[in-house]
């Protein structure tokens, strides 16, 4: 029996910093000492650099991402793609 082959998908990594960003949010599992229940990670596709932010509520995620994107844009970076799973 022959294994099925998968289509070759061209998913090249970006070559310029902050060209493609990805974000995901997770539940910590228990409250931290300061009362945080969630954390959000953002990753740059080119450098694989990851930074995280602690959140007390899921509703804070949108404002945190907006603030980070605005900061990157004021630094002169051009963000072409931003990926997230909409909290799923």
PDB file of N, CA, C and O in Angstrom, chain B, residues numbered from 101:
ATOM      1  N   UNK B 101       0.844  -1.175   0.000  1.00  0.00           N
ATOM      2  CA  UNK B 101       0.000   0.000   0.000  1.00  0.00           C
ATOM      3  C   UNK B 101       0.893   1.243   0.000  1.00  0.00           C
ATOM      4  O   UNK B 101       1.851   1.336   0.767  1.00  0.00           O
ATOM      5  N   UNK B 102       0.565   2.178  -0.862  1.00  0.00           N
ATOM      6  CA  UNK B 102       1.381   3.381  -0.991  1.00  0.00           C
ATOM      7  C   UNK B 102       0.745   4.519  -0.197  1.00  0.00           C
ATOM      8  O   UNK B 102      -0.472   4.702  -0.213  1.00  0.00           O
ATOM      9  N   UNK B 103       1.585   5.273   0.492  1.00  0.00           N
ATOM     10  CA  UNK B 103       1.086   6.413   1.263  1.00  0.00           C
ATOM     11  C   UNK B 103       0.680   7.530   0.326  1.00  0.00           C
ATOM     12  O   UNK B 103       1.290   7.739  -0.723  1.00  0.00           O
ATOM     13  N   UNK B 104      -0.364   8.247   0.723  1.00  0.00           N
ATOM     14  CA  UNK B 104      -0.813   9.385  -0.081  1.00  0.00           C
ATOM     15  C   UNK B 104       0.167  10.535   0.088  1.00  0.00           C
ATOM     16  O   UNK B 104       0.667  10.788   1.184  1.00  0.00           O
ATOM     17  N   UNK B 105       0.426  11.207  -0.982  1.00  0.00           N
ATOM     18  CA  UNK B 105       1.317  12.359  -0.896  1.00  0.00           C
ATOM     19  C   UNK B 105       0.484  13.622  -0.710  1.00  0.00           C
ATOM     20  O   UNK B 105      -0.659  13.707  -1.161  1.00  0.00           O
ATOM     21  N   UNK B 106       1.069  14.577  -0.051  1.00  0.00           N
ATOM     22  CA  UNK B 106       0.410  15.855   0.184  1.00  0.00           C
ATOM     23  C   UNK B 106       0.888  16.865  -0.846  1.00  0.00           C
ATOM     24  O   UNK B 106       2.003  16.786  -1.360  1.00  0.00           O
ATOM     25  N   UNK B 107       0.009  17.813  -1.128  1.00  0.00           N
ATOM     26  CA  UNK B 107       0.392  18.877  -2.054  1.00  0.00           C
ATOM     27  C   UNK B 107       1.524  19.698  -1.453  1.00  0.00           C
ATOM     28  O   UNK B 107       1.534  19.975  -0.253  1.00  0.00           O
ATOM     29  N   UNK B 108       2.457  20.078  -2.278  1.00  0.00           N
ATOM     30  CA  UNK B 108       3.513  20.981  -1.825  1.00  0.00           C
ATOM     31  C   UNK B 108       2.929  22.379  -1.705  1.00  0.00           C
ATOM     32  O   UNK B 108       2.456  22.954  -2.685  1.00  0.00           O
ATOM     33  N   UNK B 109       2.966  22.907  -0.516  1.00  0.00           N
ATOM     34  CA  UNK B 109       2.434  24.234  -0.268  1.00  0.00           C
ATOM     35  C   UNK B 109       3.601  25.194  -0.098  1.00  0.00           C
ATOM     36  O   UNK B 109       4.504  24.948   0.702  1.00  0.00           O
ATOM     37  N   UNK B 110       3.582  26.270  -0.839  1.00  0.00           N
ATOM     38  CA  UNK B 110       4.653  27.254  -0.770  1.00  0.00           C
ATOM     39  C   UNK B 110       4.385  28.205   0.389  1.00  0.00           C
ATOM     40  O   UNK B 110       3.648  29.180   0.240  1.00  0.00           O
ATOM     41  N   UNK B 111       4.978  27.924   1.537  1.00  0.00           N
ATOM     42  CA  UNK B 111       4.808  28.766   2.719  1.00  0.00           C
ATOM     43  C   UNK B 111       6.173  29.242   3.186  1.00  0.00           C
ATOM     44  O   UNK B 111       6.646  28.861   4.257  1.00  0.00           O
ATOM     45  N   UNK B 112       6.776  30.050   2.399  1.00  0.00           N
ATOM     46  CA  UNK B 112       8.103  30.564   2.735  1.00  0.00           C
ATOM     47  C   UNK B 112       8.003  31.552   3.892  1.00  0.00           C
ATOM     48  O   UNK B 112       7.048  32.321   3.998  1.00  0.00           O
ATOM     49  N   UNK B 113       9.003  31.510   4.745  1.00  0.00           N
ATOM     50  CA  UNK B 113       9.046  32.471   5.836  1.00  0.00           C
ATOM     51  C   UNK B 113       9.331  33.850   5.283  1.00  0.00           C
ATOM     52  O   UNK B 113       9.986  34.003   4.252  1.00  0.00           O
ATOM     53  N   UNK B 114       8.834  34.840   5.980  1.00  0.00           N
ATOM     54  CA  UNK B 114       9.131  36.210   5.566  1.00  0.00           C
ATOM     55  C   UNK B 114      10.611  36.493   5.831  1.00  0.00           C
ATOM     56  O   UNK B 114      11.222  35.903   6.723  1.00  0.00           O
ATOM     57  N   UNK B 115      11.161  37.390   5.053  1.00  0.00           N
ATOM     58  CA  UNK B 115      12.590  37.684   5.183  1.00  0.00           C
ATOM     59  C   UNK B 115      12.839  39.028   5.857  1.00  0.00           C
ATOM     60  O   UNK B 115      13.968  39.333   6.240  1.00  0.00           O
ATOM     61  N   UNK B 116      11.801  39.820   6.000  1.00  0.00           N
ATOM     62  CA  UNK B 116      11.934  41.134   6.622  1.00  0.00           C
ATOM     63  C   UNK B 116      11.287  41.103   8.009  1.00  0.00           C
ATOM     64  O   UNK B 116      10.193  40.567   8.182  1.00  0.00           O
ATOM     65  N   UNK B 117      11.965  41.674   8.974  1.00  0.00           N
ATOM     66  CA  UNK B 117      11.440  41.714  10.341  1.00  0.00           C
ATOM     67  C   UNK B 117      10.082  42.415  10.382  1.00  0.00           C
ATOM     68  O   UNK B 117       9.871  43.431   9.719  1.00  0.00           O
ATOM     69  N   UNK B 118       9.187  41.865  11.158  1.00  0.00           N
ATOM     70  CA  UNK B 118       7.845  42.408  11.401  1.00  0.00           C
ATOM     71  C   UNK B 118       6.986  42.481  10.145  1.00  0.00           C
ATOM     72  O   UNK B 118       6.003  43.221  10.115  1.00  0.00           O
ATOM     73  N   UNK B 119       7.336  41.736   9.122  1.00  0.00           N
ATOM     74  CA  UNK B 119       6.523  41.684   7.913  1.00  0.00           C
ATOM     75  C   UNK B 119       5.285  40.823   8.168  1.00  0.00           C
ATOM     76  O   UNK B 119       4.185  41.155   7.728  1.00  0.00           O
ATOM     77  N   UNK B 120       5.478  39.719   8.881  1.00  0.00           N
ATOM     78  CA  UNK B 120       4.381  38.807   9.183  1.00  0.00           C
ATOM     79  C   UNK B 120       4.423  38.499  10.674  1.00  0.00           C
ATOM     80  O   UNK B 120       5.437  38.029  11.189  1.00  0.00           O
ATOM     81  N   UNK B 121       3.324  38.763  11.361  1.00  0.00           N
ATOM     82  CA  UNK B 121       3.230  38.515  12.793  1.00  0.00           C
ATOM     83  C   UNK B 121       2.107  37.525  13.070  1.00  0.00           C
ATOM     84  O   UNK B 121       1.122  37.464  12.334  1.00  0.00           O
ATOM     85  N   UNK B 122       2.267  36.752  14.139  1.00  0.00           N
ATOM     86  CA  UNK B 122       1.240  35.812  14.572  1.00  0.00           C
ATOM     87  C   UNK B 122       0.997  36.019  16.057  1.00  0.00           C
ATOM     88  O   UNK B 122       1.909  36.369  16.805  1.00  0.00           O
ATOM     89  N   UNK B 123      -0.248  35.797  16.475  1.00  0.00           N
ATOM     90  CA  UNK B 123      -0.599  36.007  17.868  1.00  0.00           C
ATOM     91  C   UNK B 123      -1.507  34.882  18.348  1.00  0.00           C
ATOM     92  O   UNK B 123      -2.328  34.367  17.590  1.00  0.00           O
ATOM     93  N   UNK B 124      -1.352  34.509  19.613  1.00  0.00           N
ATOM     94  CA  UNK B 124      -2.217  33.512  20.219  1.00  0.00           C
ATOM     95  C   UNK B 124      -2.347  33.822  21.699  1.00  0.00           C
ATOM     96  O   UNK B 124      -1.430  34.357  22.322  1.00  0.00           O
ATOM     97  N   UNK B 125      -3.504  33.476  22.252  1.00  0.00           N
ATOM     98  CA  UNK B 125      -3.768  33.731  23.655  1.00  0.00           C
ATOM     99  C   UNK B 125      -4.087  32.413  24.345  1.00  0.00           C
ATOM    100  O   UNK B 125      -4.767  31.563  23.770  1.00  0.00           O
ATOM    101  N   UNK B 126      -3.604  32.234  25.568  1.00  0.00           N
ATOM    102  CA  UNK B 126      -3.810  30.991  26.306  1.00  0.00           C
ATOM    103  C   UNK B 126      -4.227  31.287  27.739  1.00  0.00           C
ATOM    104  O   UNK B 126      -3.969  32.364  28.277  1.00  0.00           O
ATOM    105  N   UNK B 127      -4.876  30.304  28.334  1.00  0.00           N
ATOM    106  CA  UNK B 127      -5.274  30.373  29.733  1.00  0.00           C
ATOM    107  C   UNK B 127      -4.115  29.864  30.581  1.00  0.00           C
ATOM    108  O   UNK B 127      -3.515  28.839  30.257  1.00  0.00           O
ATOM    109  N   UNK B 128      -3.795  30.564  31.658  1.00  0.00           N
ATOM    110  CA  UNK B 128      -2.669  30.188  32.507  1.00  0.00           C
ATOM    111  C   UNK B 128      -2.969  28.893  33.257  1.00  0.00           C
ATOM    112  O   UNK B 128      -2.074  28.065  33.431  1.00  0.00           O
ATOM    113  N   UNK B 129      -4.202  28.703  33.700  1.00  0.00           N
ATOM    114  CA  UNK B 129      -4.572  27.506  34.451  1.00  0.00           C
ATOM    115  C   UNK B 129      -4.926  27.835  35.885  1.00  0.00           C
ATOM    116  O   UNK B 129      -5.721  27.130  36.508  1.00  0.00           O
ATOM    117  N   UNK B 130      -4.358  28.874  36.403  1.00  0.00           N
ATOM    118  CA  UNK B 130      -4.649  29.352  37.751  1.00  0.00           C
ATOM    119  C   UNK B 130      -4.295  30.830  37.793  1.00  0.00           C
ATOM    120  O   UNK B 130      -3.533  31.329  36.965  1.00  0.00           O
ATOM    121  N   UNK B 131      -4.852  31.503  38.752  1.00  0.00           N
ATOM    122  CA  UNK B 131      -4.566  32.925  38.890  1.00  0.00           C
ATOM    123  C   UNK B 131      -3.134  33.124  39.369  1.00  0.00           C
ATOM    124  O   UNK B 131      -2.663  32.413  40.258  1.00  0.00           O
ATOM    125  N   UNK B 132      -2.446  34.092  38.776  1.00  0.00           N
ATOM    126  CA  UNK B 132      -1.106  34.419  39.250  1.00  0.00           C
ATOM    127  C   UNK B 132      -1.223  35.240  40.532  1.00  0.00           C
ATOM    128  O   UNK B 132      -2.324  35.580  40.966  1.00  0.00           O
ATOM    129  N   UNK B 133      -0.107  35.545  41.116  1.00  0.00           N
ATOM    130  CA  UNK B 133      -0.089  36.328  42.351  1.00  0.00           C
ATOM    131  C   UNK B 133      -0.772  37.685  42.165  1.00  0.00           C
ATOM    132  O   UNK B 133      -1.440  38.176  43.075  1.00  0.00           O
ATOM    133  N   UNK B 134      -0.603  38.286  40.990  1.00  0.00           N
ATOM    134  CA  UNK B 134      -1.185  39.599  40.712  1.00  0.00           C
ATOM    135  C   UNK B 134      -2.581  39.521  40.104  1.00  0.00           C
ATOM    136  O   UNK B 134      -3.157  40.559  39.778  1.00  0.00           O
ATOM    137  N   UNK B 135      -3.143  38.325  39.940  1.00  0.00           N
ATOM    138  CA  UNK B 135      -4.506  38.177  39.447  1.00  0.00           C
ATOM    139  C   UNK B 135      -4.643  38.015  37.945  1.00  0.00           C
ATOM    140  O   UNK B 135      -5.722  38.248  37.401  1.00  0.00           O
ATOM    141  N   UNK B 136      -3.585  37.624  37.267  1.00  0.00           N
ATOM    142  CA  UNK B 136      -3.655  37.401  35.821  1.00  0.00           C
ATOM    143  C   UNK B 136      -4.102  35.965  35.547  1.00  0.00           C
ATOM    144  O   UNK B 136      -3.655  35.028  36.209  1.00  0.00           O
ATOM    145  N   UNK B 137      -4.991  35.805  34.561  1.00  0.00           N
ATOM    146  CA  UNK B 137      -5.509  34.487  34.214  1.00  0.00           C
ATOM    147  C   UNK B 137      -5.095  34.027  32.814  1.00  0.00           C
ATOM    148  O   UNK B 137      -5.146  32.831  32.527  1.00  0.00           O
ATOM    149  N   UNK B 138      -4.688  34.945  31.943  1.00  0.00           N
ATOM    150  CA  UNK B 138      -4.376  34.627  30.553  1.00  0.00           C
ATOM    151  C   UNK B 138      -3.024  35.231  30.177  1.00  0.00           C
ATOM    152  O   UNK B 138      -2.526  36.142  30.839  1.00  0.00           O
ATOM    153  N   UNK B 139      -2.446  34.707  29.105  1.00  0.00           N
ATOM    154  CA  UNK B 139      -1.272  35.344  28.526  1.00  0.00           C
ATOM    155  C   UNK B 139      -1.413  35.328  27.014  1.00  0.00           C
ATOM    156  O   UNK B 139      -2.032  34.433  26.439  1.00  0.00           O
ATOM    157  N   UNK B 140      -0.832  36.329  26.388  1.00  0.00           N
ATOM    158  CA  UNK B 140      -0.887  36.453  24.939  1.00  0.00           C
ATOM    159  C   UNK B 140       0.531  36.484  24.402  1.00  0.00           C
ATOM    160  O   UNK B 140       1.377  37.236  24.885  1.00  0.00           O
ATOM    161  N   UNK B 141       0.782  35.652  23.392  1.00  0.00           N
ATOM    162  CA  UNK B 141       2.087  35.596  22.751  1.00  0.00           C
ATOM    163  C   UNK B 141       1.983  36.166  21.348  1.00  0.00           C
ATOM    164  O   UNK B 141       1.006  35.920  20.642  1.00  0.00           O
ATOM    165  N   UNK B 142       2.979  36.919  20.950  1.00  0.00           N
ATOM    166  CA  UNK B 142       3.079  37.429  19.587  1.00  0.00           C
ATOM    167  C   UNK B 142       4.438  37.005  19.053  1.00  0.00           C
ATOM    168  O   UNK B 142       5.444  37.088  19.757  1.00  0.00           O
ATOM    169  N   UNK B 143       4.463  36.545  17.795  1.00  0.00           N
ATOM    170  CA  UNK B 143       5.696  36.033  17.205  1.00  0.00           C
ATOM    171  C   UNK B 143       5.951  36.667  15.853  1.00  0.00           C
ATOM    172  O   UNK B 143       5.054  36.794  15.019  1.00  0.00           O
ATOM    173  N   UNK B 144       7.212  37.066  15.657  1.00  0.00           N
ATOM    174  CA  UNK B 144       7.653  37.570  14.365  1.00  0.00           C
ATOM    175  C   UNK B 144       8.088  36.378  13.526  1.00  0.00           C
ATOM    176  O   UNK B 144       8.891  35.562  13.979  1.00  0.00           O
ATOM    177  N   UNK B 145       7.567  36.271  12.312  1.00  0.00           N
ATOM    178  CA  UNK B 145       7.834  35.112  11.466  1.00  0.00           C
ATOM    179  C   UNK B 145       9.282  35.064  10.980  1.00  0.00           C
ATOM    180  O   UNK B 145       9.854  33.978  10.890  1.00  0.00           O
ATOM    181  N   UNK B 146       9.878  36.186  10.672  1.00  0.00           N
ATOM    182  CA  UNK B 146      11.239  36.204  10.123  1.00  0.00           C
ATOM    183  C   UNK B 146      12.283  35.818  11.170  1.00  0.00           C
ATOM    184  O   UNK B 146      13.149  34.985  10.903  1.00  0.00           O
ATOM    185  N   UNK B 147      12.207  36.408  12.342  1.00  0.00           N
ATOM    186  CA  UNK B 147      13.226  36.169  13.362  1.00  0.00           C
ATOM    187  C   UNK B 147      12.821  35.107  14.377  1.00  0.00           C
ATOM    188  O   UNK B 147      13.656  34.636  15.148  1.00  0.00           O
ATOM    189  N   UNK B 148      11.542  34.729  14.381  1.00  0.00           N
ATOM    190  CA  UNK B 148      10.973  33.802  15.371  1.00  0.00           C
ATOM    191  C   UNK B 148      11.037  34.379  16.783  1.00  0.00           C
ATOM    192  O   UNK B 148      10.931  33.642  17.763  1.00  0.00           O
ATOM    193  N   UNK B 149      11.209  35.688  16.887  1.00  0.00           N
ATOM    194  CA  UNK B 149      11.224  36.360  18.184  1.00  0.00           C
ATOM    195  C   UNK B 149       9.807  36.342  18.753  1.00  0.00           C
ATOM    196  O   UNK B 149       8.850  36.653  18.044  1.00  0.00           O
ATOM    197  N   UNK B 150       9.671  35.982  20.018  1.00  0.00           N
ATOM    198  CA  UNK B 150       8.362  35.888  20.668  1.00  0.00           C
ATOM    199  C   UNK B 150       8.351  36.806  21.877  1.00  0.00           C
ATOM    200  O   UNK B 150       9.314  36.843  22.643  1.00  0.00           O
ATOM    201  N   UNK B 151       7.263  37.548  22.050  1.00  0.00           N
ATOM    202  CA  UNK B 151       7.088  38.327  23.262  1.00  0.00           C
ATOM    203  C   UNK B 151       5.697  38.049  23.802  1.00  0.00           C
ATOM    204  O   UNK B 151       4.770  37.757  23.047  1.00  0.00           O
ATOM    205  N   UNK B 152       5.563  38.141  25.106  1.00  0.00           N
ATOM    206  CA  UNK B 152       4.302  37.796  25.759  1.00  0.00           C
ATOM    207  C   UNK B 152       3.830  38.877  26.699  1.00  0.00           C
ATOM    208  O   UNK B 152       4.607  39.691  27.197  1.00  0.00           O
ATOM    209  N   UNK B 153       2.511  38.860  26.929  1.00  0.00           N
ATOM    210  CA  UNK B 153       1.869  39.837  27.801  1.00  0.00           C
ATOM    211  C   UNK B 153       0.879  39.089  28.686  1.00  0.00           C
ATOM    212  O   UNK B 153       0.115  38.259  28.194  1.00  0.00           O
ATOM    213  N   UNK B 154       0.884  39.372  29.975  1.00  0.00           N
ATOM    214  CA  UNK B 154      -0.106  38.794  30.876  1.00  0.00           C
ATOM    215  C   UNK B 154      -1.393  39.606  30.822  1.00  0.00           C
ATOM    216  O   UNK B 154      -1.356  40.834  30.741  1.00  0.00           O
ATOM    217  N   UNK B 155      -2.538  38.914  30.869  1.00  0.00           N
ATOM    218  CA  UNK B 155      -3.847  39.563  30.797  1.00  0.00           C
ATOM    219  C   UNK B 155      -4.721  39.091  31.951  1.00  0.00           C
ATOM    220  O   UNK B 155      -4.698  37.916  32.318  1.00  0.00           O
ATOM    221  N   UNK B 156      -5.485  40.004  32.515  1.00  0.00           N
ATOM    222  CA  UNK B 156      -6.431  39.624  33.561  1.00  0.00           C
ATOM    223  C   UNK B 156      -7.740  39.116  32.965  1.00  0.00           C
ATOM    224  O   UNK B 156      -8.388  38.243  33.543  1.00  0.00           O
ATOM    225  N   UNK B 157      -8.132  39.660  31.807  1.00  0.00           N
ATOM    226  CA  UNK B 157      -9.366  39.246  31.127  1.00  0.00           C
ATOM    227  C   UNK B 157      -9.083  39.072  29.642  1.00  0.00           C
ATOM    228  O   UNK B 157      -8.182  39.707  29.095  1.00  0.00           O
ATOM    229  N   UNK B 158      -9.857  38.208  28.995  1.00  0.00           N
ATOM    230  CA  UNK B 158      -9.691  37.996  27.554  1.00  0.00           C
ATOM    231  C   UNK B 158      -9.980  39.267  26.770  1.00  0.00           C
ATOM    232  O   UNK B 158      -9.412  39.479  25.699  1.00  0.00           O
ATOM    233  N   UNK B 159     -10.849  40.105  27.291  1.00  0.00           N
ATOM    234  CA  UNK B 159     -11.247  41.327  26.599  1.00  0.00           C
ATOM    235  C   UNK B 159     -10.090  42.306  26.426  1.00  0.00           C
ATOM    236  O   UNK B 159     -10.162  43.196  25.579  1.00  0.00           O
ATOM    237  N   UNK B 160      -9.037  42.160  27.204  1.00  0.00           N
ATOM    238  CA  UNK B 160      -7.876  43.047  27.102  1.00  0.00           C
ATOM    239  C   UNK B 160      -7.024  42.747  25.868  1.00  0.00           C
ATOM    240  O   UNK B 160      -6.191  43.567  25.483  1.00  0.00           O
ATOM    241  N   UNK B 161      -7.220  41.592  25.249  1.00  0.00           N
ATOM    242  CA  UNK B 161      -6.357  41.149  24.151  1.00  0.00           C
ATOM    243  C   UNK B 161      -6.370  42.120  22.976  1.00  0.00           C
ATOM    244  O   UNK B 161      -5.319  42.412  22.406  1.00  0.00           O
ATOM    245  N   UNK B 162      -7.534  42.617  22.611  1.00  0.00           N
ATOM    246  CA  UNK B 162      -7.639  43.512  21.455  1.00  0.00           C
ATOM    247  C   UNK B 162      -6.855  44.805  21.676  1.00  0.00           C
ATOM    248  O   UNK B 162      -6.142  45.261  20.782  1.00  0.00           O
ATOM    249  N   UNK B 163      -6.985  45.387  22.847  1.00  0.00           N
ATOM    250  CA  UNK B 163      -6.276  46.641  23.111  1.00  0.00           C
ATOM    251  C   UNK B 163      -4.763  46.421  23.191  1.00  0.00           C
ATOM    252  O   UNK B 163      -3.991  47.292  22.789  1.00  0.00           O
ATOM    253  N   UNK B 164      -4.338  45.271  23.703  1.00  0.00           N
ATOM    254  CA  UNK B 164      -2.905  44.966  23.784  1.00  0.00           C
ATOM    255  C   UNK B 164      -2.315  44.819  22.385  1.00  0.00           C
ATOM    256  O   UNK B 164      -1.242  45.354  22.106  1.00  0.00           O
ATOM    257  N   UNK B 165      -3.007  44.098  21.505  1.00  0.00           N
ATOM    258  CA  UNK B 165      -2.523  43.911  20.134  1.00  0.00           C
ATOM    259  C   UNK B 165      -2.490  45.244  19.403  1.00  0.00           C
ATOM    260  O   UNK B 165      -1.525  45.547  18.702  1.00  0.00           O
ATOM    261  N   UNK B 166      -3.537  46.039  19.565  1.00  0.00           N
ATOM    262  CA  UNK B 166      -3.596  47.346  18.910  1.00  0.00           C
ATOM    263  C   UNK B 166      -2.436  48.228  19.355  1.00  0.00           C
ATOM    264  O   UNK B 166      -1.806  48.895  18.535  1.00  0.00           O
ATOM    265  N   UNK B 167      -2.159  48.228  20.647  1.00  0.00           N
ATOM    266  CA  UNK B 167      -1.058  49.031  21.181  1.00  0.00           C
ATOM    267  C   UNK B 167       0.286  48.558  20.627  1.00  0.00           C
ATOM    268  O   UNK B 167       1.133  49.376  20.268  1.00  0.00           O
ATOM    269  N   UNK B 168       0.484  47.236  20.558  1.00  0.00           N
ATOM    270  CA  UNK B 168       1.738  46.695  20.019  1.00  0.00           C
ATOM    271  C   UNK B 168       1.907  47.029  18.540  1.00  0.00           C
ATOM    272  O   UNK B 168       2.996  47.411  18.112  1.00  0.00           O
ATOM    273  N   UNK B 169       0.835  46.888  17.754  1.00  0.00           N
ATOM    274  CA  UNK B 169       0.909  47.192  16.324  1.00  0.00           C
ATOM    275  C   UNK B 169       1.170  48.674  16.082  1.00  0.00           C
ATOM    276  O   UNK B 169       1.949  49.033  15.200  1.00  0.00           O
ATOM    277  N   UNK B 170       0.519  49.535  16.863  1.00  0.00           N
ATOM    278  CA  UNK B 170       0.755  50.978  16.728  1.00  0.00           C
ATOM    279  C   UNK B 170       2.207  51.314  17.051  1.00  0.00           C
ATOM    280  O   UNK B 170       2.819  52.141  16.376  1.00  0.00           O
ATOM    281  N   UNK B 171       2.760  50.675  18.083  1.00  0.00           N
ATOM    282  CA  UNK B 171       4.151  50.931  18.451  1.00  0.00           C
ATOM    283  C   UNK B 171       5.087  50.501  17.324  1.00  0.00           C
ATOM    284  O   UNK B 171       6.019  51.228  16.981  1.00  0.00           O
ATOM    285  N   UNK B 172       4.843  49.316  16.743  1.00  0.00           N
ATOM    286  CA  UNK B 172       5.693  48.845  15.645  1.00  0.00           C
ATOM    287  C   UNK B 172       5.605  49.772  14.439  1.00  0.00           C
ATOM    288  O   UNK B 172       6.615  50.029  13.783  1.00  0.00           O
ATOM    289  N   UNK B 173       4.414  50.273  14.140  1.00  0.00           N
ATOM    290  CA  UNK B 173       4.246  51.179  13.000  1.00  0.00           C
ATOM    291  C   UNK B 173       4.956  52.508  13.230  1.00  0.00           C
ATOM    292  O   UNK B 173       5.520  53.074  12.293  1.00  0.00           O
ATOM    293  N   UNK B 174       4.938  53.017  14.469  1.00  0.00           N
ATOM    294  CA  UNK B 174       5.636  54.272  14.751  1.00  0.00           C
ATOM    295  C   UNK B 174       7.154  54.094  14.682  1.00  0.00           C
ATOM    296  O   UNK B 174       7.883  55.066  14.485  1.00  0.00           O
ATOM    297  N   UNK B 175       7.634  52.853  14.845  1.00  0.00           N
ATOM    298  CA  UNK B 175       9.065  52.570  14.723  1.00  0.00           C
ATOM    299  C   UNK B 175       9.499  52.448  13.268  1.00  0.00           C
ATOM    300  O   UNK B 175      10.688  52.298  12.987  1.00  0.00           O
ATOM    301  N   UNK B 176       8.539  52.512  12.337  1.00  0.00           N
ATOM    302  CA  UNK B 176       8.865  52.467  10.920  1.00  0.00           C
ATOM    303  C   UNK B 176       8.753  51.095  10.274  1.00  0.00           C
ATOM    304  O   UNK B 176       9.145  50.931   9.119  1.00  0.00           O
ATOM    305  N   UNK B 177       8.228  50.107  10.989  1.00  0.00           N
ATOM    306  CA  UNK B 177       8.080  48.763  10.424  1.00  0.00           C
ATOM    307  C   UNK B 177       6.818  48.702   9.567  1.00  0.00           C
ATOM    308  O   UNK B 177       5.825  49.370   9.856  1.00  0.00           O
ATOM    309  N   UNK B 178       6.869  47.896   8.513  1.00  0.00           N
ATOM    310  CA  UNK B 178       5.708  47.692   7.650  1.00  0.00           C
ATOM    311  C   UNK B 178       5.161  46.296   7.907  1.00  0.00           C
ATOM    312  O   UNK B 178       5.799  45.301   7.560  1.00  0.00           O
ATOM    313  N   UNK B 179       3.992  46.221   8.509  1.00  0.00           N
ATOM    314  CA  UNK B 179       3.357  44.942   8.807  1.00  0.00           C
ATOM    315  C   UNK B 179       2.433  44.606   7.649  1.00  0.00           C
ATOM    316  O   UNK B 179       1.482  45.337   7.373  1.00  0.00           O
ATOM    317  N   UNK B 180       2.715  43.495   6.972  1.00  0.00           N
ATOM    318  CA  UNK B 180       1.909  43.102   5.820  1.00  0.00           C
ATOM    319  C   UNK B 180       0.864  42.057   6.176  1.00  0.00           C
ATOM    320  O   UNK B 180      -0.186  41.984   5.537  1.00  0.00           O
ATOM    321  N   UNK B 181       1.144  41.250   7.188  1.00  0.00           N
ATOM    322  CA  UNK B 181       0.215  40.179   7.536  1.00  0.00           C
ATOM    323  C   UNK B 181       0.225  39.969   9.042  1.00  0.00           C
ATOM    324  O   UNK B 181       1.284  39.945   9.670  1.00  0.00           O
ATOM    325  N   UNK B 182      -0.963  39.819   9.614  1.00  0.00           N
ATOM    326  CA  UNK B 182      -1.094  39.560  11.044  1.00  0.00           C
ATOM    327  C   UNK B 182      -2.063  38.401  11.213  1.00  0.00           C
ATOM    328  O   UNK B 182      -3.232  38.505  10.843  1.00  0.00           O
ATOM    329  N   UNK B 183      -1.583  37.301  11.770  1.00  0.00           N
ATOM    330  CA  UNK B 183      -2.412  36.110  11.903  1.00  0.00           C
ATOM    331  C   UNK B 183      -2.821  35.856  13.339  1.00  0.00           C
ATOM    332  O   UNK B 183      -2.032  36.029  14.267  1.00  0.00           O
ATOM    333  N   UNK B 184      -4.078  35.441  13.509  1.00  0.00           N
ATOM    334  CA  UNK B 184      -4.602  35.067  14.818  1.00  0.00           C
ATOM    335  C   UNK B 184      -5.793  34.146  14.602  1.00  0.00           C
ATOM    336  O   UNK B 184      -6.322  34.060  13.494  1.00  0.00           O
ATOM    337  N   UNK B 185      -6.216  33.455  15.663  1.00  0.00           N
ATOM    338  CA  UNK B 185      -7.300  32.493  15.526  1.00  0.00           C
ATOM    339  C   UNK B 185      -8.615  32.975  16.143  1.00  0.00           C
ATOM    340  O   UNK B 185      -9.524  32.169  16.341  1.00  0.00           O
ATOM    341  N   UNK B 186      -8.732  34.233  16.442  1.00  0.00           N
ATOM    342  CA  UNK B 186      -9.931  34.867  16.994  1.00  0.00           C
ATOM    343  C   UNK B 186     -10.372  34.230  18.310  1.00  0.00           C
ATOM    344  O   UNK B 186     -11.568  34.109  18.574  1.00  0.00           O
ATOM    345  N   UNK B 187      -9.416  33.828  19.124  1.00  0.00           N
ATOM    346  CA  UNK B 187      -9.721  33.312  20.451  1.00  0.00           C
ATOM    347  C   UNK B 187     -10.234  31.892  20.486  1.00  0.00           C
ATOM    348  O   UNK B 187     -10.836  31.489  21.482  1.00  0.00           O
ATOM    349  N   UNK B 188     -10.022  31.127  19.451  1.00  0.00           N
ATOM    350  CA  UNK B 188     -10.515  29.740  19.425  1.00  0.00           C
ATOM    351  C   UNK B 188      -9.420  28.778  19.760  1.00  0.00           C
ATOM    352  O   UNK B 188      -9.647  27.569  19.787  1.00  0.00           O
TER     353      UNK B 188
END
